[in-house]
Amino acid sequence: MAGHSKWANIQHRKGRQDEKRGKVWTRLTREIIVAARSGGGDIAMNPRLRLAIEKAKAANMPADNIKRNVDKATGNLDGVTYEEIRYEGYGIGGAAIIVDCMTDNRVRTVAEVRHAFSKHGGNLGTEGSVAFQFKHCGQLVFAPGTSEDKVMEVALEAGAEDVISGDDGSIEVLTPPGDFEAVKNALEAAGLKPEIAEVTMRAENTIDLAGDDAARMQKLLDVIEDLDDVQEVYHNASIEQ
């Protein structure tokens, strides 16, 4: 199943996130707290918490920090109460943007997100204004050179929805959110290690941006991502590097 390669854009996004490691622990801490509060502190019974802890370990967060955050969320320690809020809007060239936040002050957060959009050429939309352009799914991306036949065989057997081969040889596996962990485990057990593995909002179609439009869109995304309450930013822009 051939398709437009997202490899360059995915790697670019990953690289920019890696440059902002100072914020990673803060975001992971919030995700652990919310996951534990909503689904309990037992990782065997809470897939969202399992994934959050896995990401925290990959980011070298100490085990004591992880345990303290789980305890805080499950009532063993006093802590701040965070709520999850999603904002939707438009960027340069009409590109769709979804902003997921965790906040202890909804008024502050919406003001900051609205200001970021309006100051940098975007527009904050209403609930549902762009979400229909994205699919909530598990996504695993393999580097060019990975065996497509092997990935397809293992992934589909484990419950994946689709396997998409990029023009540059990269391979993208899509799963229902609930089957993400099982598919990931099956692929890794077969010796297939994804470069990217996450439950995400995947754009169904992309908008190509180049030159000044690409630079303006990247600036808008950077400003939004740098807001303290922002956890994840999803968009459908294919930004020329």
Buried (B, 14 or more C-beta within 10 A) or exposed (E): EEEEBBBBBBBEBEEEBEEEEEBBBEBBBBBBBBBBBEBBBEBEEBBBBBBBBBBBEEEEBEEEBBBBBBBBBBEEEEBEEBEEBBBBBBBBBEBBBBBBBBBEEEEEBBEBBBEBBEEBBBEBBEEEBBBEBBBEBBBBBBBEEBBBEBBBEBBBEBBBBBBBBBEEBBBBBBBBBEBBBBBBEBBBEBEBEBBBBBBBBBBEEBBEBEEEBBBBBBBBBBBBBEBEBBBBBBBBBBBBE
